[in-house]
């Protein structure tokens, strides 16, 4: 070999070595890319980098329904449109953990599945094995129920129904140990075991904390023994929800400490629609982590990218259920929401382990008609519940069984193609930037009192995909405007064209003609509360104030919230002047629960006379509308209000105080 050829060969080898080093930096195995700090990448989305995010931060998804979906004919693709195992797609997108729920016996006596993925032990193991194939760790979510366990229901498995606490504890221990050993034998890389799902005040048929924590301990004992035998460090999580109630989270953590529950992770659900601000999430998780020396994480989160319904079964998040939102219902909005939840947990510090996105692949099953899809939901359990679940859960599944209420919150479109937002699990390490464009236009919402004049806005707010906002001109369709009748109560939809950078975009809104209402800030939406007098008698009501939570508000996002570990005893009222002499009606909306010995009423005081109507509550979101009618007002002045009292633990919200004139 001559010298020239030798140098060419050496140069080729050197080039190969350089390429190999670069590849080794970018990849640590066949499937997953190591995310390195190389500056923002060009992408379809804007994503801000999370500074200092640990490479071990959990970027997980719950994939519990996947096998039922695939059995129903659902196919998933890579970003180029080629059919690909979804586990590989997730791994390449930066996901490093899979969560799977486990139900003891989700079948009726004839072997028909209850649905929701029919997640028995064998199904969960099959999912775990596929996760391990692509180097993703598994979090096992034992519900200790035969079907859904959440704050509204914590039903024991059928086989444990008649057991006393000691027998149930033994059964739970043995079931946990034997199940976890099965995962180990199948080679599944288990990193976390969750003892119960959203165990807020109840667990496995028990509803007092002494019994609940006794069962927690039996589950923990089983995990520790398997962990020791397998020489594998498996972490134990206890899972709660409603972090917006910070006082409750501190109480739960104190209960776990007082009853000496052995666990590693205080896990929380966090859904932006319902669970308060991200600042509050960080604050309460930080306090729990510091005060109780535990790790913390978000075990469930999600965000919708569209209001469309893919399978004909009603969606949890829809235009009717979301009045306002922190992020637009778009793919960019979804990515921003996920990114910000991850940052909120990362801000906790080393104790903040990570975040799981709930069911990103629960998309519509195949079938052109609702009847065709229903057959698949029933046969394979790919809907949230089948009709066979009626025997176990007659009040919920027995009434509302059907398909997926989550398809518009997936990280895959309705046909199984990954959305750009799936890559947020990578982009949090590098940041990403896209071409600036209009992402959404805020809907116009105009409330007009019956008979009043109104003026439509000549601008609308445009939200760009980088998160900035601009006011732009809008032209409303005359045909829509002409249909609005201010003397007829109702909702009138309007459409128009907004103009940004010489391009046209569709704008929309609603004009709502409401009853004449003389109560100022009647729904507590405005920051100025000076017109209201809220009196907490003897300061006994421990929680009393304006709460921003869509699910607890009748309209808008805010309401007057109350809850107390002591007595509940308060009143709220407003003085209204300069009314025309005449007859008026007054009413409010109220909802709540856990009320014993209630003394609840609304009242109006006018011209020395007091008018009273009783009020009551009987459950969350069961809005009652007490009214005081035919109030004679001659002086032009009236005081309207509500008086609420009950025993400890009562809770609820008051909203929409309405004083309207009675027409001749």
N, C-alpha and C positions, 0 to 999 in steps of 0.2 A: 504494500500500500504506500503510495507516494505521500509526501508531506502535505500537498494541497488537499488530497482526499482525506487525510487524517484530520486536518483542521475543519473541513466541512463536516466530517462525522462528529467531531468533538462539539462543534457549534450546534449541530442538530440535537445532540444529547443534552447540551446545556439548555437549549430552547425547550425541550421536552420537560426538563427538570423545573424550569421556571413556570411552565404551564401547569405542571403537577402541583407546584406549591400554591399557585393562584387557586386552582380547583380545590385544594385541601382547605384553603381559607374560606372559600365560598360554600363548601359542602363538608358535612361531617359524616354523612352516610349516603346511601343510594337515593334516599327519598327526600331528605329535608335540607333546606338551605339554612346555613348559619347567617343570622341577620347582623351585618356589620355596620358600623357608623361610617357611611361613605357620603353623607349629605343627602339632601332630598332627592328622591327619584321622580322621574317624569311618569305620571300615571293618569288615570281617569278621575281621580279624586284629590281633594286637598286633605291632608292629614298632618297635623303637627306632631313632631317627634316628642316622645315622653322622655325627658332628660333623666339619665341615670337609671333607666329601667333594667333590672337584672335580667340576664339571659335565661335564668331559670324561672322567671315570672310565669305563672300558669296562664296559658292562653287556650282555654278549653271550650268544648262544645258538648251539649247533651245530645246524643244521637240515638236515644232509646227506641224510637219508632222505625228505625231504618230497615230492619229485616221484614217487618210487616209491609212497609212501602214497596220494597223490592219484590216481594211475593205478589203484590198487587199490580206489578208491571211498571213501576216507576223506574226510570233510567236516569242516571246522572252522567254529566259530561265534564271534560276539562275545559279550560278557557278557549281552546281552539275549536271546540265543538265536537271533539272525538269522545266516544263513550269511554268512561274510566271509573274505576272503583272509587267511590266517594271518599273512602278512607285515605287513599293516595292523594286525592285532590286536596283534602283538608290538611294533610301533613305538609304538602308542598306549599300550601298557603300560609304556613306558620303555626298551625294548631299543634300543640304538644300534649294535650290531655283530652280524653274522652270520658264523659259521665254517662252512666247508665242506671236507670231505675230497676228495682227488682221487687216483684210482687210474689207472695207465697204461692197462691193458687188462683190465678185469674181466669178460671174456667167454671162453667156450670157442671151439673152432674153428668151431662151428656158430652162433655168435652168441648163445648162451644166457648170460644174466647170472649172475654169481656171487652176487648178492644184496647185502644191506647198503646198498641204495639204488642199486646199479649206478653208482657215482659216477665215471664217466669225465669227461673234460674238458668235453664238451658239456653234461652234466647240471650240472656245477659252475657253468658260465657262466650257464645258465638260472636257477639259484638266485641267483647274484650279481646278475643283472639285476633280479630281483624285489626283492632287498634294496635296490638303488640306487633303485628306483622310490619306495620309502618312506623314502629319505634315511638308510639304514643302511649303514655301511661294511662291507667284506668282509675276512675273514681267510681266506686260502687255506692249507689244510693238505695239502701234498704228501706222500703216504706213500712215493712212489718204490717202489711195489709194485703188483701187480695185485689185491691184496686186503688184508685187515687187516694192519697193522704195529703191533706193540706190544712190550713187553719179552720176550714169549715167542717171537715170530717177527718176523724182519726179512728177508723173502724178496725177492730182486731180481725185477723184472718178467721175464716169460717171454722177452721179446726181448733182455734183457741177460744172460741166464744164463751164457753161455759167454764173456763179455767179460772181458778183463783189467782191472786197475784204471784204466789210462790210457784205454782204450776206454769203460769205464763212466763215468768222469768226464766225458768229452766228450759222451756220450749224455745224461747227467744235466744238464749245462749247456745243451745245445741244447733238450732237452725243457722245462726250466724257462723258458728265454727265450721259446721259441715259444708255450708255454702262457700265460705272463703277457702277452705281446703280444696274444693273442687276447682275454683279459679286457679289456685296454685298448681294443681296437678295438670291442668291444661296449658300451663306455661304463660298465663296472663300476667303482665307486669302491673300489679296493683299498687298504686301509690297512696290512695286515700279510701277510707271506708266511712260512709255517712250513716250514722245511727238515727234513722228517722228522717222524715221530710217535712219541713216547715212545722216543727213541733211547738207551735205557739199555744200554750195552755192545755194541750192534750197530746196523747201519744198512745197508739195501740189500744184504744178503748179505755184508757185511764185519763182522768182529768184532775187529779190532785198531784202536786209536785213531789210528794214523798214517793208515791207509786211510780210516777213518771221517771224520776231519777233512779229508782231501783232497777227499772227496766233498762235505762241507759247504761247503767253499770254492768248489767249482764251482757249486753252487746259489746261493750268496751272490753270486758274480761275475755270474751271469745277472740276478739281481734288481737289483743296483746299476746295471747297464747299461740295463735297461728303465726303471728309476726316473729315471735321468739323461735318457734320450731323451724320456720323457714329461713331464719336469719335474714329477714327483710324488714326494713323500717317502714311500716305501714302507719300512716297518720290517721287519727280518728277525728271526725268532724261531727259537731252537733249543729243543727240547722234551724234558724228562726226566720221570721219575716216581719215586715213593717218597721224598717229602721227609722221612719219619720217619728215614731214614738220612742224617742231616745231614752226616756225614763224606763220603759219596759225592757230595753236591751240591757241596761245596767242591772235591772232586777233579775233578768234571766241569768246573767253571768254570776250574780251573787248567789242565786239558788244553786247553780252548778257547783260553785265553790263550797257553799255551806253543806251540801250533801255529798261532797268529795267525789264528784263525778270525774272519772279519768278520761280526759280528751285532750286534743292538741289544737283544734281549729274551731273557732266561733264563726260559723258560716251564716251568711245573710242572703236573702233574695233582695234584688233591687230592680224594680221596673220604673223607669222615669215617669210614667203616666200617674203612678199612685204613691210612690214612696219618698216624696220630699226631694230636697235639693242634694246635689252632689257634695256641697260643703258640709251639710249635716251628716251625710254618709261617712265622709272622711273623719269628721269630728267624733262620731259615736264609735266607729271602729277603732280609732286611735285610743280613745278612752278605755274601751274594753280591753284592747291589747295591752295597754300600759298598766291598768289597774289590776288586771287578773292574769297577767303573764301568759297570754295565749296568742296564737297566730290567728289571723282573720282572713276572710276572703268573701267574694260574692259568688254564690253557688248557682244563681240564676239571674239572667238579665236578657233583654231583647229590645228591639225597636222596629216599628213598621217602616217599610220603604214604599208602600202603596196602600191605597184604600180599596183596591180591587179585590174581588172575592173569586178565588180560583176554582172552588168546587161546589158552590151553591149552599154550603153549610155556613151559617153566620159566623163572622169573625169576632174575636174578643175585642180587637181594636178596629173601630170603624169611624166614619165621619160623625155618627150619632154619639159615640162613646167618648170622643176626644174633642173637647171644646177649645182648648188652647194647648200648645205644645212647645217644648223647649227647642225642638229641632224640627225642620220641615219633614213631612212624610215623603221622603225621597231617598234614593240610594246614598247620596251624599249625607243627608241627615242621619241615616242609619249608621253610616261609618263614623260620623262625628260623635254620635251617642255612645257607641261601643268604645271608641277611643277615650272619651271623657270618663266613663265608668272605670276603665283600666287605670287611668291617671289618678282617679279618686282613691283607689285601693293602693296604688303605688305610693301615694303621699303618706300613707301610714308608716312607711319605712320598711325595715327588714321583716316585720311581722305581717305585712300585707302580701299574701302569697299569690293572689291572682284572681281571675274572673272566668266564669263559664257562661257561654251564650246558650240559651235554652232552645232546643229543637230547631236548628237552622235548616233542616232538610225536610220538615214536615209539610211537603208541598202536595198539590192535588194528585190523586190517583188517576189512572187512565179511565176513559169512559166519556162518551159524548153526552150522555144524559145523566141526570141525578140518579135515576133508577139503576143505571149501570154501575155508577160509582158506589151506590148503597150496597149492592151485592158484594163488591170487593171489601168494603168496610166490614160487612157482616162476616164474610168468609175468612178474611185474613187479619182482622183486627186493626186495620190501618187508619180507621177513624178514631176520634177521641174516646168513643164508647160505642159498643154494639147494643142491640136490643137485649142480648143475653145478660147484660150487666144489670138489668132491672131487678133480678132476684137479690142482688147484693146491695145495690144503690138505687132504690126505687124513686127517691125524691129528686135526684139529679140526673143520673144516667138514664133512668127509666122514663124521663120526660124529654130530655134534650139529646139523646144519643144521635150519632151521625158522624160527619167527616172531620176535617181539620179546621179549627178556629184560628189557626196560626199561620196559614200559608202566606199571608201578606207580611209576615215578620221573618220569613226565611232569608238565608244568605244565598239561596238559589232561586232562580225564577220559576214560574209555574211549570216549565218544561224540563227543569233539572240542570240548567246552565248556571255556573257560578256567577254571582253578581260581583262587580268590582269591590264592593264593601267587604267581601270575604278576605281580601288582602290586607285589611286593617291590622291583622295580627302580625304582619311583617312591617307595615309602614310605621308602626309606633316606634320602631327602632331607628328608622332612617328619616322619617318624614316623607311626604309626597306632595307634589304640586301638579296642577292640571291647567288647561286652558280656561280662562275666566269666562263664565257664562251665567245666564239666569238659571237658578235652581228651582225657585218657587216664587209665587206671588201670594202675599197675604190676602186671604179672603176679607172682603168688607162685610162688617156686621153692624147694622144700623137698627137700633130700637127706637121706634116712634110711638108716642102715646096717641091713642085713638083720637082722631080729629085734629091733631097738631100738624103744622107745616114741617117740612123737612127739606134738606138739601143734600144731594148725593155728592160725595167727594170727587174732586177733579184730578186727584192723584191716588196712586196705590203704592204700597211698599213692595219693592222687588228685593228678594234675597238672592244674593250671588253665591256661587258654590264655594267661595273662599270665606263665607260667613258674614260678609259685609252687607249692608242694606242701603238702598237708595229709594228716594221718592221719584216716581215717574208719572207722566201724564197718562190719563185713561179716558176713553170715550165709551159711554154706556149705550147699549142698544135701545133705541127709542121704543121698540115694541115691548121690551121688558118693563121699561119705566112706565109706560102707559097702562099696564095691567095693575099697578099698585093703587089700591083703594084705601085711603087712610081712615075711612069710616067703617071698615070691615076688619075684624081681628084675623090675623093669619100671617103666614110666612111667604114672602114673595122673593123668588130667585131672580137675580139680575146677572147679565153677562156683558162683557165688553172687551175692548182691546187696549192693552198697555203697550207703551212704546219705549224701547231701550236700545240705544245704539242703532237707530234707524231700522230696527226689527220689531215686528208685532208679536205680542204674546197674549194668550187668552187670560182674561181676568174674570173673576166671579164674586158674588157676594149674596147677602140676604138682607132684605128689609123686613123687619118683624114689627107688625102693628100690634101693640100690646094695650092692655087696659090702661086707662089713665091712672097714674100712680103718683101720689104726692109724698111718698116716703123718700127722703134723700138717701143716696148710697144704699138703696134697698137690698142689694145683694152682697154688700161688703167688698165690692171689687176695688173701690177707690182707696188710696192710702189715707186720705183725710177722713177720720172717724169722729171728728169733733161734734157732729150732729147726734151721735149716739151716747147714751149714758149706760154703762155696764156696771152693775153693782154686785159684787161678790160678798154676800152676807157673811160677816165675821171671818172673811177670807178662808172659808172652809173648802171651796171648790179648788182642787189642786191644779187642774188644767182648765183655763177659761180664756179664750181669745180667738182672734181671727186665724183661721187655718187655710193654707193654700193647698188644696188637694182635690183634684177633679172628681174623683169617685165619691167624695163626701159632700159635694156641692150640688144643689138643685140646678142652678144655672151658673155659667162662668166657672171659675176655679176656686173661689173662696166661700167660706161660710163661717158662722160662729160655732166653734167647737167647745164641747165640755166633756170632762171626765174627772173623776175624783177617787182617790183612795180613801177619802173621808166622805162626809155628806156632800151631796150636790145641792147647792142653794144659791140661786142668783136671779137677777132680773135684768132685762135689757129693754130700754125704751127710748123714744124720740118724741120731742115736742114739735108740732107742725102748726104754723100760723098762716094768716092771710088766706084762709080757705073761703070760698064762696059759701054763704049759708045754704044748707041743704042736708040731704041724707047720704050717708057713706057706708060702705062695707069695708071691713079690715080682716086680713088673713095672713098667715105665714105658712111656710113649709118646714116640717120637722121630721127627722128620722133618728133612730138610735136603738139601744138595746140594754140588756142586763139591768133593767130598771125594777126596783122593788120599792113598795110604798110610795108611789109617785104622787106628787102634787104639782101638776102641770096645767098651765092655762095661758091664754092670751087675753089681752084686755084693751079697752079704749076708754078714755076719760074725756068727756066733753060737757061743758056747761054745768059742771057740778054732778054729773051722773056718770056712774061706772058701768060699763058693759063687759061681760066676761063670757068666754067660751072655753070649755075643757080641751086639753091637748093630751096626746098620748104617743107612744112609740112602741113598735113591736118587731123591730129587726132592721138590719142594715139595708139601706136603699129602699125600704118600704116607706115612701114619703107620705106623711099625713098632712092634710090641709085644713086645719081648724079655722073657722071664720066667725067673726062677730058681725051681725048684719043689722041694718036699719039704725045706724047711729045718727042721732039728730045733732047737727052742729049749727048753731045760730051765731055764736060769737066769732067764728073763724079760727078758733084754736082747738086743737085736740092733742092728747098724749096717747100714743099707741105703744104697746110693749108686750113682753112675754115674761112669765114667772115660772121658773123651773126648779123643782126640788125632788130629791129621791135619796134612797140609801146609797152607801158606798158602792163603787164599781159601775154605777150607771154612766152611760156615755151617749153622745149624739151630736147632731149639728142642727142649727137653725139657719134658714135662708129665705130669701125672697119675701120680705115684708111688704105687703101691698095694701094701700089705702086708695080705694077708687070710689068715685061718686056714683050714686044710684040714678040712672036715667029716669026721666018721667015716663 
